[in-house]
Amino acid sequence: MASPGSGFWPFGAEEGSAASESPGTARAWCQVAQKFTGGIGNKLCALLYGDAEKPVETGARAAPGATETRPACTCDKKPCGCQKAEVNYAFLHSTDLLPACDGEITTMSFLQDVVDILLQYVVKSFDRSTKVIDFHYPNELLQEYNWELADQPQTLEEILLNCRTTLKYAIKTGHPRYFNQLSTGLDMVGLAADWLTSTANTNMFTYEIAPVFVLLEYVTLRKMREMVGWPGGCGDGIFSPGGAISNMYAMLIARFKMFPEVKEKGMAAIPRLVAFTSEHSHFSVKKGAAALGIGTDSVILIRCDERGKMIPSDLERRILEAKQKGFVPFLVSATAGTTVYGAFDPLIAIADICKKYKIWMHVDGAWGGGLLMSRKHKWKLNGVERANSVTWNPHKMMGVPLQCSALLVREEGLMQSCNQMHASYLFQQDKHYDLSYDTGDKALQCGRHVDVFKLWLMWRAKGTTGFEAQIDKCLELAEYLYNKIKNREGYEMVFDGKPQHTNVCFWYIPPSLRGMEDNEEKMSRLMKVAPVIKARMMEYGTTMVSYQPLGDKVNFFRMVISNPAATHQDIDFLIDEIERLGQDL
Amino acid sequence: MASPGSGFWPFGAEEGSAASESPGTARAWCQVAQKFTGGIGNKLCALLYGDAEKPVETGARAAPGATETRPACTCDKKPCGCQKAEVNYAFLHSTDLLPACDGEITTMSFLQDVVDILLQYVVKSFDRSTKVIDFHYPNELLQEYNWELADQPQTLEEILLNCRTTLKYAIKTGHPRYFNQLSTGLDMVGLAADWLTSTANTNMFTYEIAPVFVLLEYVTLRKMREMVGWPGGCGDGIFSPGGAISNMYAMLIARFKMFPEVKEKGMAAIPRLVAFTSEHSHFSVKKGAAALGIGTDSVILIRCDERGKMIPSDLERRILEAKQKGFVPFLVSATAGTTVYGAFDPLIAIADICKKYKIWMHVDGAWGGGLLMSRKHKWKLNGVERANSVTWNPHKMMGVPLQCSALLVREEGLMQSCNQMHASYLFQQDKHYDLSYDTGDKALQCGRHVDVFKLWLMWRAKGTTGFEAQIDKCLELAEYLYNKIKNREGYEMVFDGKPQHTNVCFWYIPPSLRGMEDNEEKMSRLMKVAPVIKARMMEYGTTMVSYQPLGDKVNFFRMVISNPAATHQDIDFLIDEIERLGQDL
């Protein structure tokens, strides 16, 4: 295994390691690791001993015990050459890789070395003794390394170094203490599937060039519609580049359903439309309205109760008001799992109103849709089966790698009519196979990335019950956190009662603010607490959790759990860390 | 290396192999391969000998010569265990992988086995003796394997089998004889970068969670703007999910620039807009107009000359006509590299007209943008530096893995004003770092996949000069094809003269139609020729090339070359294959 010379290695000894705490275990574990192929055993051992800078087999800086405990290889040369190819990347360039003549060995070796770097990163991602982030300010990071693009090629040695450097400064989004976003965790089967997707490197527009992936999209979307509760899984759908685009699709299709002439004639030909969503809904509803030429003023925000759920009576009132003004209500976007509170809008009551006024009902379940996998929690989405369309992002609560977002539509054929443009160079009508599998023309995109395979393979690997267990565990952890802090000194909950999703919203009140009256001074000081603690978390690199203000509530922490790697100990750690970093404020 | 038991292997002996043609070379090559780590050497050897069903090291069905010619390992046990870990996947599930306690070894072993499958696929992709596609009709493919999703988990053995099966039926888009789309080829550095991107598994919305990738997007977009010719690379931009969305962004921003009130008030508040593009332009311009509420009727198609280039005088005439009707021209979308003919619109003349009438000039260089990397060919885009926005898809002519599309905008800040919604939970204004790096709010998407890294790493590996060489080579090959068929019996060119891009459009005239008058009968028979040849190509799996009708021209082949793996021999092969498959028609 060639060692790109610079000695620049992402997993330095300074971070410490689990093994250094118990060298006996490490040694036993290293013995097992040595059975492993691809030089990985050596690297794992080195890692365990807190020194991965040089692979063991180079003979330099060998991890203690690594060579003498290597049980599998009994050849007489030490270090033996049987486990490595001598490739000196310092003299090689990308032009030496395939499709170069005789490029196979160099290519396999190069890709294997990249994989070794990635596998180490994966192992480190789950290691609590490593940092979640090695934070650098943007200007620092720009100066830390030369990131510029040049006329001349770099060597493959430099390319491997680029990979290591990139990962050194990356956030370990799979780390058990990374709670910053709705999408966290790193699923091993999902990762494998994404590597395969990259290798297959194709495009979803036709069956012709993505036969398996097109079928898997068909199978997977049907299964998701079954989970939503549409009979036989009937309907339509697509994997789109994220929840915001899925929501935009819903708005686009709802408009087309009511006024199909809009496709040719534009908004000029139809009455003024209005859409409704809650004041806690995701900003993409407004973003979509701006893009589609509807305008953000035509998105009416419905009031929420103190738990962040849309109030149906306010929805009805605002619908009537809009109608009186001569506007045409065409869409209600209910939210199943709001971004900040994790609230579930009352879907049954909303469905009744939509039915009464003949309005398209969309459910934005980007975050909460995952709960449909759980027999214990899916009641929170009761009524979703009455929706006309549903956004559901498996890349959030189900832990599928980014990105994977589905829009599901109850009525079949509508997406196609809405979006098709009949490009004859792509969707030829005289092909020799069943053209219903050429689904590209129902998309807004022309080329479309393969997002389905990672979800499909994870579903095969876990089964529905596996997703259920994973999701139930995250919700249980959120409840654990809630129970732990609800009456704890120095904490105040943003809303009362057990969280419905894994969102736990709270203020940490430093000792200096405790007992103060809730006046302006306290609020202006409290407002600064979460940002400072967060900045310190990032500088220490120990954990990451999000914060934000909401309405008249000053900055509070929004804890979310979607990473199956998290445990009770990680929740305990988070609380201790917030107190450690915030007690002097 | 555990061998998932079923004997189901994607690269069966029935496809033949290069090695079986020259066993001496294969043996020498195998000797080299044996130096390789990870059991890959054995698999490569087995592959060379046309029998990859069982890895050599199991001792069963060893490839002839493989064990005795293995020079690197000198240990005394045969087969020796030093190169494999004994992991029996038949009893393991995804729950045994990380983050499971003691999941490291199983995880590394599993991911390594996936990588072995992928590496074999990669090597096969470049092997001309393998099929481009193992075609099955949709219903056949659905029955060939059980693709369904179930409640219960599968074992890791089954998961590996799923991976092999998926690749067995995949199109080898990197195959030197795959010419079907504008995106072909499989770049090894790009692939490595995409694997790294999957492993880092993050999201582009903030610097906080994607520090390196955000900086690399900044560096790369600036460099691309420099290549476009904007002074100092100034301006704005974003990587979007494909060229259609990039074009839609351009339309959205152009509208906002002229009528910023559209964001809040919608199309109802502004005059009727019209956009202009050529009749050969990409369908995404109309698709975008439909989505944005402008309407497809408001996209006016400008006539093209016989080479597929927009006629500027017709553009000016139609602008005046629209203005007379009281409509407001707001966008001209010129095309640099049309999809079918590969034509470059006359950008300087169009820029003059846009300037005269104060219309936003967009250049859709999704396909042709790559030519900016070539000193020999970039003149075809002269005038692009006068555009207000440019679409440029590195996943097409530059061979970057899918997907990678950039929208470049000359005026800075406009995208942000157009799309921002100030979500306080994501874009907190009191963070501790420079917020100009939180670029997520200028996107239509909320979450956004990391598409930049593969382009950046490839650029580092090739340098601008490497991309140039690659692109020049593809254009040279297209010219070779053109010269070879322009006067050849049985061929008729769709348009006269040397192609400007790598698009070579032609009819193959089977012997039975040669010498016939160009009457209706001939056309109705000629129309069927390309579809039948294409269907036969797919059934034999030997090559793939696209065809389509255009205007009054019946189905013709559109050959494009963007794969650096293609050679003169592959072009010769294509011609021979068309003649072989079409001579009886």
Boltz contact constraints between the chains, C-beta under 6 A:
constraints:
  - contact:
      token1: [A, 32]
      token2: [B, 105]
      max_distance: 6.0
  - contact:
      token1: [A, 35]
      token2: [B, 85]
      max_distance: 6.0
  - contact:
      token1: [A, 36]
      token2: [B, 85]
      max_distance: 6.0
  - contact:
      token1: [A, 37]
      token2: [B, 38]
      max_distance: 6.0
  - contact:
      token1: [A, 37]
      token2: [B, 39]
      max_distance: 6.0
  - contact:
      token1: [A, 37]
      token2: [B, 83]
      max_distance: 6.0
  - contact:
      token1: [A, 37]
      token2: [B, 84]
      max_distance: 6.0
  - contact:
      token1: [A, 38]
      token2: [B, 37]
      max_distance: 6.0
  - contact:
      token1: [A, 38]
      token2: [B, 38]
      max_distance: 6.0
  - contact:
      token1: [A, 38]
      token2: [B, 112]
      max_distance: 6.0
  - contact:
      token1: [A, 39]
      token2: [B, 37]
      max_distance: 6.0
  - contact:
      token1: [A, 40]
      token2: [B, 108]
      max_distance: 6.0
  - contact:
      token1: [A, 72]
      token2: [B, 81]
      max_distance: 6.0
  - contact:
      token1: [A, 72]
      token2: [B, 82]
      max_distance: 6.0
  - contact:
      token1: [A, 73]
      token2: [B, 75]
      max_distance: 6.0
  - contact:
      token1: [A, 73]
      token2: [B, 82]
      max_distance: 6.0
  - contact:
      token1: [A, 74]
      token2: [B, 75]
      max_distance: 6.0
  - contact:
      token1: [A, 75]
      token2: [B, 74]
      max_distance: 6.0
  - contact:
      token1: [A, 75]
      token2: [B, 75]
      max_distance: 6.0
  - contact:
      token1: [A, 81]
      token2: [B, 72]
      max_distance: 6.0
  - contact:
      token1: [A, 82]
      token2: [B, 72]
      max_distance: 6.0
  - contact:
      token1: [A, 82]
      token2: [B, 73]
      max_distance: 6.0
  - contact:
      token1: [A, 83]
      token2: [B, 37]
      max_distance: 6.0
  - contact:
      token1: [A, 84]
      token2: [B, 37]
      max_distance: 6.0
  - contact:
      token1: [A, 85]
      token2: [B, 35]
      max_distance: 6.0
  - contact:
      token1: [A, 85]
      token2: [B, 36]
      max_distance: 6.0
  - contact:
      token1: [A, 94]
      token2: [B, 189]
      max_distance: 6.0
  - contact:
      token1: [A, 94]
      token2: [B, 461]
      max_distance: 6.0
  - contact:
      token1: [A, 94]
      token2: [B, 462]
      max_distance: 6.0
  - contact:
      token1: [A, 97]
      token2: [B, 188]
      max_distance: 6.0
  - contact:
      token1: [A, 98]
      token2: [B, 126]
      max_distance: 6.0
  - contact:
      token1: [A, 98]
      token2: [B, 188]
      max_distance: 6.0
  - contact:
      token1: [A, 99]
      token2: [B, 126]
      max_distance: 6.0
  - contact:
      token1: [A, 99]
      token2: [B, 565]
      max_distance: 6.0
  - contact:
      token1: [A, 104]
      token2: [B, 123]
      max_distance: 6.0
  - contact:
      token1: [A, 105]
      token2: [B, 32]
      max_distance: 6.0
  - contact:
      token1: [A, 107]
      token2: [B, 188]
      max_distance: 6.0
  - contact:
      token1: [A, 108]
      token2: [B, 40]
      max_distance: 6.0
  - contact:
      token1: [A, 108]
      token2: [B, 119]
      max_distance: 6.0
  - contact:
      token1: [A, 112]
      token2: [B, 38]
      max_distance: 6.0
  - contact:
      token1: [A, 114]
      token2: [B, 192]
      max_distance: 6.0
  - contact:
      token1: [A, 115]
      token2: [B, 115]
      max_distance: 6.0
  - contact:
      token1: [A, 118]
      token2: [B, 199]
      max_distance: 6.0
  - contact:
      token1: [A, 119]
      token2: [B, 108]
      max_distance: 6.0
  - contact:
      token1: [A, 121]
      token2: [B, 199]
      max_distance: 6.0
  - contact:
      token1: [A, 123]
      token2: [B, 104]
      max_distance: 6.0
  - contact:
      token1: [A, 126]
      token2: [B, 98]
      max_distance: 6.0
  - contact:
      token1: [A, 126]
      token2: [B, 99]
      max_distance: 6.0
  - contact:
      token1: [A, 137]
      token2: [B, 433]
      max_distance: 6.0
  - contact:
      token1: [A, 138]
      token2: [B, 434]
      max_distance: 6.0
  - contact:
      token1: [A, 138]
      token2: [B, 437]
      max_distance: 6.0
  - contact:
      token1: [A, 141]
      token2: [B, 211]
      max_distance: 6.0
  - contact:
      token1: [A, 147]
      token2: [B, 219]
      max_distance: 6.0
  - contact:
      token1: [A, 149]
      token2: [B, 223]
      max_distance: 6.0
  - contact:
      token1: [A, 149]
      token2: [B, 459]
      max_distance: 6.0
  - contact:
      token1: [A, 150]
      token2: [B, 463]
      max_distance: 6.0
  - contact:
      token1: [A, 151]
      token2: [B, 463]
      max_distance: 6.0
  - contact:
      token1: [A, 151]
      token2: [B, 464]
      max_distance: 6.0
  - contact:
      token1: [A, 151]
      token2: [B, 465]
      max_distance: 6.0
  - contact:
      token1: [A, 152]
      token2: [B, 463]
      max_distance: 6.0
  - contact:
      token1: [A, 153]
      token2: [B, 461]
      max_distance: 6.0
  - contact:
      token1: [A, 153]
      token2: [B, 462]
      max_distance: 6.0
  - contact:
      token1: [A, 153]
      token2: [B, 463]
      max_distance: 6.0
  - contact:
      token1: [A, 153]
      token2: [B, 466]
      max_distance: 6.0
  - contact:
      token1: [A, 154]
      token2: [B, 460]
      max_distance: 6.0
  - contact:
      token1: [A, 154]
      token2: [B, 461]
      max_distance: 6.0
  - contact:
      token1: [A, 159]
      token2: [B, 461]
      max_distance: 6.0
  - contact:
      token1: [A, 162]
      token2: [B, 460]
      max_distance: 6.0
  - contact:
      token1: [A, 163]
      token2: [B, 196]
      max_distance: 6.0
  - contact:
      token1: [A, 166]
      token2: [B, 212]
      max_distance: 6.0
  - contact:
      token1: [A, 169]
      token2: [B, 211]
      max_distance: 6.0
  - contact:
      token1: [A, 169]
      token2: [B, 212]
      max_distance: 6.0
  - contact:
      token1: [A, 170]
      token2: [B, 200]
      max_distance: 6.0
  - contact:
      token1: [A, 170]
      token2: [B, 212]
      max_distance: 6.0
  - contact:
      token1: [A, 171]
      token2: [B, 202]
      max_distance: 6.0
  - contact:
      token1: [A, 171]
      token2: [B, 209]
      max_distance: 6.0
  - contact:
      token1: [A, 173]
      token2: [B, 201]
      max_distance: 6.0
  - contact:
      token1: [A, 173]
      token2: [B, 202]
      max_distance: 6.0
  - contact:
      token1: [A, 186]
      token2: [B, 201]
      max_distance: 6.0
  - contact:
      token1: [A, 188]
      token2: [B, 97]
      max_distance: 6.0
  - contact:
      token1: [A, 188]
      token2: [B, 98]
      max_distance: 6.0
  - contact:
      token1: [A, 188]
      token2: [B, 107]
      max_distance: 6.0
  - contact:
      token1: [A, 189]
      token2: [B, 94]
      max_distance: 6.0
  - contact:
      token1: [A, 191]
      token2: [B, 198]
      max_distance: 6.0
  - contact:
      token1: [A, 192]
      token2: [B, 114]
      max_distance: 6.0
  - contact:
      token1: [A, 194]
      token2: [B, 198]
      max_distance: 6.0
  - contact:
      token1: [A, 195]
      token2: [B, 195]
      max_distance: 6.0
  - contact:
      token1: [A, 195]
      token2: [B, 198]
      max_distance: 6.0
  - contact:
      token1: [A, 196]
      token2: [B, 163]
      max_distance: 6.0
  - contact:
      token1: [A, 198]
      token2: [B, 191]
      max_distance: 6.0
  - contact:
      token1: [A, 198]
      token2: [B, 194]
      max_distance: 6.0
  - contact:
      token1: [A, 198]
      token2: [B, 195]
      max_distance: 6.0
  - contact:
      token1: [A, 198]
      token2: [B, 401]
      max_distance: 6.0
  - contact:
      token1: [A, 199]
      token2: [B, 118]
      max_distance: 6.0
  - contact:
      token1: [A, 199]
      token2: [B, 121]
      max_distance: 6.0
  - contact:
      token1: [A, 200]
      token2: [B, 170]
      max_distance: 6.0
  - contact:
      token1: [A, 201]
      token2: [B, 173]
      max_distance: 6.0
  - contact:
      token1: [A, 201]
      token2: [B, 186]
      max_distance: 6.0
  - contact:
      token1: [A, 201]
      token2: [B, 401]
      max_distance: 6.0
  - contact:
      token1: [A, 201]
      token2: [B, 402]
      max_distance: 6.0
  - contact:
      token1: [A, 202]
      token2: [B, 171]
      max_distance: 6.0
  - contact:
      token1: [A, 202]
      token2: [B, 173]
      max_distance: 6.0
  - contact:
      token1: [A, 203]
      token2: [B, 402]
      max_distance: 6.0
  - contact:
      token1: [A, 209]
      token2: [B, 171]
      max_distance: 6.0
  - contact:
      token1: [A, 211]
      token2: [B, 141]
      max_distance: 6.0
  - contact:
      token1: [A, 211]
      token2: [B, 169]
      max_distance: 6.0
  - contact:
      token1: [A, 212]
      token2: [B, 166]
      max_distance: 6.0
  - contact:
      token1: [A, 212]
      token2: [B, 169]
      max_distance: 6.0
  - contact:
      token1: [A, 212]
      token2: [B, 170]
      max_distance: 6.0
  - contact:
      token1: [A, 219]
      token2: [B, 147]
      max_distance: 6.0
  - contact:
      token1: [A, 223]
      token2: [B, 149]
      max_distance: 6.0
  - contact:
      token1: [A, 241]
      token2: [B, 241]
      max_distance: 6.0
  - contact:
      token1: [A, 241]
      token2: [B, 445]
      max_distance: 6.0
  - contact:
      token1: [A, 242]
      token2: [B, 445]
      max_distance: 6.0
  - contact:
      token1: [A, 242]
      token2: [B, 446]
      max_distance: 6.0
  - contact:
      token1: [A, 242]
      token2: [B, 447]
      max_distance: 6.0
  - contact:
      token1: [A, 244]
      token2: [B, 445]
      max_distance: 6.0
  - contact:
      token1: [A, 244]
      token2: [B, 446]
      max_distance: 6.0
  - contact:
      token1: [A, 245]
      token2: [B, 445]
      max_distance: 6.0
  - contact:
      token1: [A, 252]
      token2: [B, 291]
      max_distance: 6.0
  - contact:
      token1: [A, 263]
      token2: [B, 290]
      max_distance: 6.0
  - contact:
      token1: [A, 264]
      token2: [B, 295]
      max_distance: 6.0
  - contact:
      token1: [A, 264]
      token2: [B, 296]
      max_distance: 6.0
  - contact:
      token1: [A, 264]
      token2: [B, 297]
      max_distance: 6.0
  - contact:
      token1: [A, 265]
      token2: [B, 295]
      max_distance: 6.0
  - contact:
      token1: [A, 265]
      token2: [B, 297]
      max_distance: 6.0
  - contact:
      token1: [A, 266]
      token2: [B, 293]
      max_distance: 6.0
  - contact:
      token1: [A, 266]
      token2: [B, 294]
      max_distance: 6.0
  - contact:
      token1: [A, 266]
      token2: [B, 295]
      max_distance: 6.0
  - contact:
      token1: [A, 266]
      token2: [B, 298]
      max_distance: 6.0
  - contact:
      token1: [A, 267]
      token2: [B, 267]
      max_distance: 6.0
  - contact:
      token1: [A, 267]
      token2: [B, 293]
      max_distance: 6.0
  - contact:
      token1: [A, 268]
      token2: [B, 272]
      max_distance: 6.0
  - contact:
      token1: [A, 272]
      token2: [B, 268]
      max_distance: 6.0
  - contact:
      token1: [A, 283]
      token2: [B, 421]
      max_distance: 6.0
  - contact:
      token1: [A, 283]
      token2: [B, 423]
      max_distance: 6.0
  - contact:
      token1: [A, 284]
      token2: [B, 446]
      max_distance: 6.0
  - contact:
      token1: [A, 286]
      token2: [B, 421]
      max_distance: 6.0
  - contact:
      token1: [A, 287]
      token2: [B, 421]
      max_distance: 6.0
  - contact:
      token1: [A, 290]
      token2: [B, 263]
      max_distance: 6.0
  - contact:
      token1: [A, 291]
      token2: [B, 252]
      max_distance: 6.0
  - contact:
      token1: [A, 291]
      token2: [B, 444]
      max_distance: 6.0
  - contact:
      token1: [A, 292]
      token2: [B, 293]
      max_distance: 6.0
  - contact:
      token1: [A, 293]
      token2: [B, 266]
      max_distance: 6.0
  - contact:
      token1: [A, 293]
      token2: [B, 267]
      max_distance: 6.0
  - contact:
      token1: [A, 293]
      token2: [B, 292]
      max_distance: 6.0
  - contact:
      token1: [A, 293]
      token2: [B, 293]
      max_distance: 6.0
  - contact:
      token1: [A, 294]
      token2: [B, 266]
      max_distance: 6.0
  - contact:
      token1: [A, 295]
      token2: [B, 264]
      max_distance: 6.0
  - contact:
      token1: [A, 295]
      token2: [B, 265]
      max_distance: 6.0
  - contact:
      token1: [A, 295]
      token2: [B, 266]
      max_distance: 6.0
  - contact:
      token1: [A, 296]
      token2: [B, 264]
      max_distance: 6.0
  - contact:
      token1: [A, 297]
      token2: [B, 264]
      max_distance: 6.0
  - contact:
      token1: [A, 297]
      token2: [B, 265]
      max_distance: 6.0
  - contact:
      token1: [A, 298]
      token2: [B, 266]
      max_distance: 6.0
  - contact:
      token1: [A, 339]
      token2: [B, 425]
      max_distance: 6.0
  - contact:
      token1: [A, 340]
      token2: [B, 425]
      max_distance: 6.0
  - contact:
      token1: [A, 401]
      token2: [B, 201]
      max_distance: 6.0
  - contact:
      token1: [A, 402]
      token2: [B, 201]
      max_distance: 6.0
  - contact:
      token1: [A, 402]
      token2: [B, 203]
      max_distance: 6.0
  - contact:
      token1: [A, 403]
      token2: [B, 447]
      max_distance: 6.0
  - contact:
      token1: [A, 403]
      token2: [B, 449]
      max_distance: 6.0
  - contact:
      token1: [A, 421]
      token2: [B, 283]
      max_distance: 6.0
  - contact:
      token1: [A, 421]
      token2: [B, 286]
      max_distance: 6.0
  - contact:
      token1: [A, 421]
      token2: [B, 287]
      max_distance: 6.0
  - contact:
      token1: [A, 423]
      token2: [B, 283]
      max_distance: 6.0
  - contact:
      token1: [A, 424]
      token2: [B, 548]
      max_distance: 6.0
  - contact:
      token1: [A, 424]
      token2: [B, 549]
      max_distance: 6.0
  - contact:
      token1: [A, 425]
      token2: [B, 339]
      max_distance: 6.0
  - contact:
      token1: [A, 425]
      token2: [B, 340]
      max_distance: 6.0
  - contact:
      token1: [A, 425]
      token2: [B, 548]
      max_distance: 6.0
  - contact:
      token1: [A, 428]
      token2: [B, 548]
      max_distance: 6.0
  - contact:
      token1: [A, 430]
      token2: [B, 531]
      max_distance: 6.0
  - contact:
      token1: [A, 432]
      token2: [B, 535]
      max_distance: 6.0
  - contact:
      token1: [A, 433]
      token2: [B, 137]
      max_distance: 6.0
  - contact:
      token1: [A, 434]
      token2: [B, 138]
      max_distance: 6.0
  - contact:
      token1: [A, 437]
      token2: [B, 138]
      max_distance: 6.0
  - contact:
      token1: [A, 444]
      token2: [B, 291]
      max_distance: 6.0
  - contact:
      token1: [A, 445]
      token2: [B, 241]
      max_distance: 6.0
  - contact:
      token1: [A, 445]
      token2: [B, 242]
      max_distance: 6.0
  - contact:
      token1: [A, 445]
      token2: [B, 244]
      max_distance: 6.0
  - contact:
      token1: [A, 445]
      token2: [B, 245]
      max_distance: 6.0
  - contact:
      token1: [A, 446]
      token2: [B, 242]
      max_distance: 6.0
  - contact:
      token1: [A, 446]
      token2: [B, 244]
      max_distance: 6.0
  - contact:
      token1: [A, 446]
      token2: [B, 284]
      max_distance: 6.0
  - contact:
      token1: [A, 447]
      token2: [B, 242]
      max_distance: 6.0
  - contact:
      token1: [A, 447]
      token2: [B, 403]
      max_distance: 6.0
  - contact:
      token1: [A, 449]
      token2: [B, 402]
      max_distance: 6.0
  - contact:
      token1: [A, 449]
      token2: [B, 403]
      max_distance: 6.0
  - contact:
      token1: [A, 459]
      token2: [B, 149]
      max_distance: 6.0
  - contact:
      token1: [A, 460]
      token2: [B, 154]
      max_distance: 6.0
  - contact:
      token1: [A, 460]
      token2: [B, 162]
      max_distance: 6.0
  - contact:
      token1: [A, 461]
      token2: [B, 94]
      max_distance: 6.0
  - contact:
      token1: [A, 461]
      token2: [B, 154]
      max_distance: 6.0
  - contact:
      token1: [A, 461]
      token2: [B, 159]
      max_distance: 6.0
  - contact:
      token1: [A, 462]
      token2: [B, 94]
      max_distance: 6.0
  - contact:
      token1: [A, 462]
      token2: [B, 153]
      max_distance: 6.0
  - contact:
      token1: [A, 463]
      token2: [B, 150]
      max_distance: 6.0
  - contact:
      token1: [A, 463]
      token2: [B, 151]
      max_distance: 6.0
  - contact:
      token1: [A, 463]
      token2: [B, 152]
      max_distance: 6.0
  - contact:
      token1: [A, 463]
      token2: [B, 153]
      max_distance: 6.0
  - contact:
      token1: [A, 464]
      token2: [B, 151]
      max_distance: 6.0
  - contact:
      token1: [A, 465]
      token2: [B, 151]
      max_distance: 6.0
  - contact:
      token1: [A, 466]
      token2: [B, 153]
      max_distance: 6.0
  - contact:
      token1: [A, 531]
      token2: [B, 430]
      max_distance: 6.0
  - contact:
      token1: [A, 535]
      token2: [B, 432]
      max_distance: 6.0
  - contact:
      token1: [A, 548]
      token2: [B, 424]
      max_distance: 6.0
  - contact:
      token1: [A, 548]
      token2: [B, 425]
      max_distance: 6.0
  - contact:
      token1: [A, 548]
      token2: [B, 428]
      max_distance: 6.0
  - contact:
      token1: [A, 549]
      token2: [B, 424]
      max_distance: 6.0
  - contact:
      token1: [A, 565]
      token2: [B, 99]
      max_distance: 6.0
